Amino acid sequence: MSSLLLILNAGSSSLKFAVFDAAHDGPRARLSGQVEGIGTHPHLVLRNAGGAVLKERRWPDADGNVPRDQHDALGVVLEHLDDLIARTQVAGVGHRVVHGGATFAAPMHIDDALIEALARLEPLAPLHQPHNLDGIRAARAHFAGVPQVACFDTAFHRGHDFVHDTFALPRELLDAGVRRYGFHGLSYEYVADRMRTLAPAAAAGRMIVAHLGSGASMCAIRDGRSVSSTMGFTPLDGLPMGTRPGQLDPGVLLWLMRERGLDADALSDLLYRHSGLKGLSGISNDMRDLHTSTDPAAQRAIDYFVARLRREIGALSADLGGLDALVFTAGIGENDATVRSGAVRGLAFLGLAIDASANATHGATRGGRISPDGAPVAVYVVPTNEELMIARHTHRMVGCGGTR
């Protein structure tokens, strides 16, 4: 009987999941899906490896069995998976954990001590870390005795030079853990590996990957290793995002405290939930809504987002000492041709250009490449796959042999 790996990515109101066959030569996708709207209007979708919908369910408001937390959501997922797999086949469960701090630079087997250590990092990623840990606790309850592995979004960025890891604050604060961590590392790790197949020379050189979604960041990568990242101590820094501001003068926070009387909780709510595209436009945190809106504030929010992309491309190119490839990934990066073209506008001096026809089709007939033939810098669209990256790490940690 083949062994399986269950991969979980728990969010504040969602649970993404994937099932992989633990083959000898690595994990192979079998099933995937998600439960959205946990606690409000839950919606489950389950797909096969080809993307076809196998099961779908919505819960009416009057349903007393609506999943209200991660434990409930995982129970619903397993209930629907039971028709397709045997739970006894699950040889390992892999989890995405957003913040691993300075200590955890590689995937770790999960035990009580690790959960306790990761819980102490919750203030540094309040939108993500508590829910990641809720997913872990739920999976440990449902799969008692099955090895579980935590894979960290920060791990890919460990090993930066001092100048890319620190703030200009007293050294005592650096020693206490106030430093740049970087995030979206599982996505960057996957894309860097995928580029070794798509464009080996570029992947071995100087590359910027733009992970653009509701959360957004960019990473400078040299020969597959992170050099610097736009995100820092928390997932608030760098690019503007759906509801987060990105780079911000810390004096703004001092002003808000003194003049508006905001305390830490109020600041956290403002910065994590009411800023970014949502705050700037006053309309939505979803780039698709902004594109279709006729309100001038929507276009101004898009313009700001794109301007910050251009600025960070320039900064990360300086960190690398030049550029061989630029890669767009994640929801906006993979699907928004307007944002991609805007991001490179005016950057011909860096060798960046986009072929309009290829950009419109996401480079579908060119292996994801959307730059013109012969352009000095290759530009690609590469769909990310964090779940596969977690599955690879879990497969290695659990030591699945493919059958049992």
N, C-alpha and C positions, 0 to 999 in steps of 0.2 A: 504494500500500500504506500502511495507517495506521501511524503511529508509536506506540510504546508506552512507558510509564514503569513501571519495576519499583521497588517501594517495599519496603525492608527494615527490620525492627525486631528487632535481635539481642539476646537476653537470655542469662543464664547457662546455661540449659539449653533454650532455645527459639529459634526463628526464625519470626517473623511476617512474612508477605509479602503483597503485593497488586500486581495488574497493572491499569493504567489506560490507556484509549485517550487519546492526547494530541490531543484535538479542539481546533479553533481557539478555542472559547469556554471551554476549560478541561478538566481531566481528567475522564473518565467511567469509573466502575468496571467492570471486566470479570471479574476473578478475585481470589480471596483465599484465605488459608489459613495454616497454621502447622505447624511440626515441633516437637513437645514431647518432653521426656525425652531430649534429645541426650546421648549417652554412656552412658545406662542402658537405658531401655526406650522407644526412639523411636516416635512415632506421628505420622503425617502425615495431614492433612485438607486437601482442596482443594475450594473451593466456587465456584459461579458468582455473578454479581452479585446474584441473588435469594436467595442463601443455601443453595441446594440443593447437596448433596454430590455432587461429580463423581468424586472419587477419594479413597480412604482406604487407608492401609497401616500395619501394625504389624510390627516386626522381632522375631522370636523371639530369645531369649538366645543360641542356638547359631549365629545368622547371623553369619558372619565379615565381612559387608559393612555391619554396623550403622554409621550415621553417628555419629562420635565427637567432632566439633567443628563449628564454623561452616562451614568450607570443605566438609566432607563433607555437611552439611545443605543447603547451597545447591546442591551438585551433585545431591542427590536431588530438591530442588524443581525444578531446571531439567530434570532427566530426565522428570519428570511433566508439566511445562509444555510440553515439546517436542511433545506430541501436540496441543496447543491453540494455540500461538503459534510464530512463528519468532523465534529469538534475534536475528536480524538486524534485526527490527523495533524492538528496544529502543533508544530514542534517549537515555535517561537513567536513572540509578539514584539514587534518593533514600534517605537514611539518617536514622534518628533517632539523635541523639547527646545523651546526658543532660546533660553538663556542657560548656558553652562558655566558662566563666570570665568574666572581666571584659572580655576582648578581643573575643569574637565575639558580636555583637548582631544578626546577621542570617544567613540561610543563606549558605554558602560553597561554592565549587567545591573539590573535594578534590584535594590534591597531597601529595607527600611531606612538605613543610614543615608543612602543616596537621595531618597525622597525628602528626608528632613533637610539635607543640604540644599536641594533645589528649591524647597519651599522658602528658604531664606532669601532667595533671589526674586521672589514674587514682586517686590516693590520696583524692580528694575524693568519688568515687563508685565504690567498689570493686565493688559488686554489678552495676554497669551499664557503666561506661566501657570496661573491658577487652574486654567482649563486643561492645559497639557497634563498637569498632575492629577486632575479629576479623571481624565481618561486613563491614566496609568492605574489609579486605584480601582477603577471600574474593571479594567482588564485583569488585574490581579485577583479580583473577587470572582470573575467569571472563569478564569483559567488558572486556578490554584495549582502550583507545582510546575507550570510551564515557564521556561526561561523567558524573561522580558528584558528588552534592550532599549536604552535611551540614546537617541542620536541628537546631537546638539547643533543648532544653527550657528552658534558662535565658534565651534571647533575649527572650522575651515580657516578662520582668521588668526588663529594662534601662530606665533612665529613672526609677526610683523617686526620691522625695525623699531627701535625706541621712539623715533620721531613720529611714527604713525600709530603708536599705541598710547601716547600720553597727552595730557592737557598741560597748559602752562599754569599749574597750580603747585602749591607746596608739595615737595616730594613725599611727605608723610601721607598725603591723600592717595597718591599712586600706590604706595605700599599697602594702603587700606582697601585697594580695589577700585578706586575711581580712575578709570582708564577707558580707552576705546576698545570695545569688544567686536563690533561688527555683527551683522545678522544675515539671514537668508543664505547661510553657508551651505546647506544641503542642496539648494537650487544651484548655487555657483559651482559646487563640486560636480554635480551632474552635467551641467553645461560644459564645463572645462573638459570633462571626459568625453562628452559627445563631439566636441570640436576636434578632438584628436582623430576622429574618423572623418569628419566633414572637411576639415582644413588643417592637416597635420602641421604644416609649416607655421601657420598663424597661431595654432594652439601652443606650439613650442616657443612662441615669441611673446609679444606684448599685446595683451588683450584687455578690453573693457567689456564687462557684462552688465547690462542694465536690466535688473529684475523690477519690472514696473507692474504693479497691481494695486490693490487697496493699500497694501504696504509697499513701499518702493525704496530701492537703494541701488547703488552701483558699486562695482568692485573692480579694482585694477589687479590683473592676474599676469604673472610672468611664468612661463613654462608650467602652467597648471597650479601655481601656488599664489595665494592671496598676498598682495603687496600692500594695499590700502583699501579702505572702504569708506563710503559716505556716512554710514551709520556709526554711532559711537558708543557711549555708556549705556544708552537705552535705545529702543526702536523709535525714538522721537527725532533723531538727528538727521541731517542731510537733506534729501529731496522732500518736497511737499508730498503728502499722501492723501488718501481719501478723507481721513478725519484728523490727521496729525500734521503739524506745521512744518516739520523739517527744520533746517537751520534757523536759529532765532537768537537775537542778541539777548544775553542773560539779563541785561538791564531792563528788558521788557517785563521780566518776571518780578524784579524788584519793584518796578512801578506798579504793577498789578497788586502786589502785596501792600504797598504803602498807600496808594491812592484809591484802590478799589476794595481793599480789605480782604483779598482772597487768601485763604489758607492753603495748606498743602493739598487737601482733598479737592478743593475747588479748582486749584491750578491743574491737578491731575485730570479732572473731568474736562476742563477746557482744552488741554493739550492733546489728550488721547481721543476725545469723542466729538469735539465741536470745532476743530480747526481744519487745516488743510483745504482741499477742494470744497468740502462742505461749508466751512466757515467763510472762505473767500468768496464763494459764489452766492451763498445764502439759499442755494437750490438743492444740491445733492452732492453726495460723496462719490457718485458713480460717473465715470468719464462718459459713458454712453448717454446718460441723461443730459450732461452738459453739451455734448455735440448736437443734440436735437433741440435744445432750448433756444428760444429767440431772445432771451434776456441778455443784454450786453455783459452782465456780470458773469455769465457762464463762459463767454469767450475770454474775458479777462482772466478767469481762473485757469483756463487751458493755457493761455499765453504765459502766465506765471510758471506753471508746471514745466512747459517746454523750455522757457528761458533758464530755469534752474538745471534742466538736463544738459543744455549746452555748456553752462558754466562748469558743471561737474565733469563733463567729458574733457574739457580743457585742463582742469586741475588734475584729474587722474592720468591724463596723457603726460603731464609734467612729472608725476610720480614715476611713471614708467620710462621716461626719457624717449618718448615716441610711441607710435601705435601701429600695430599690424592688423588688428581686427576689432570690430565693435559688434557685439551680439545683443539683440533684444530678446527678452523672454518674459514669462508670466502674462497675466490677463491682458493688460494694456500693451505690453511690449510685443506680444504675439499677434494681437488682433487689431491694433489701431494704427493704420497706415499714416494717418494725418500726424499723429504724435511722432512717429518714427521720422517722417520727412522733416518735420519741424525741428527735431533734435539735432540734425546735422546741417541745417540751413546756416550758411555763413561760416562753416568749418572746413571749407575747401583747403585752407592753409594747412590743415592737419592731414590732408589727403582723403577727406571724407566726402562721399557723394552717394546718392541713391538713384537707382534706375526706377523711374515712376511706374513702368509696367510691371516689373518684378515686385515692387513694393505693394502694388495693388493686390497681387496674388500671394503675398507672403513668401515669395521665392519658391512657390510650390514645384515648379518644373526645373529649378536650378539648385536643388539640395538645400534650400533655405537661404541662398545668397541673394541679396537685393542690391548690391553695389554693381556698377557698370563693369563690363569686361575690361580688364587692364587697370582698374582703379588701384591707387597706391595702398589703400586700406580696404580690406574685405569687410563687408557689412552683412550680417546674417540675422535671420529670425530662427530661433531654436526653441521649440516647446520644451518647457522644463518638466521634470518628473521626480519630484522629491520622494514620492512613495517608493519608486524603484531604488533610489539611492539608499533609503532607510532599509529596504529589503536586502540590498547587497551587504550592508553593514551587519544586519541581523543574521543573515546567512553565515557570514564569517564568524560572528561571535558565538552563535549557537552550534555551529559545526554540523549542519544538516548533511546527511549523506544521500538524500534523494529518496530513499525508501526506508520503511521500518516495519 
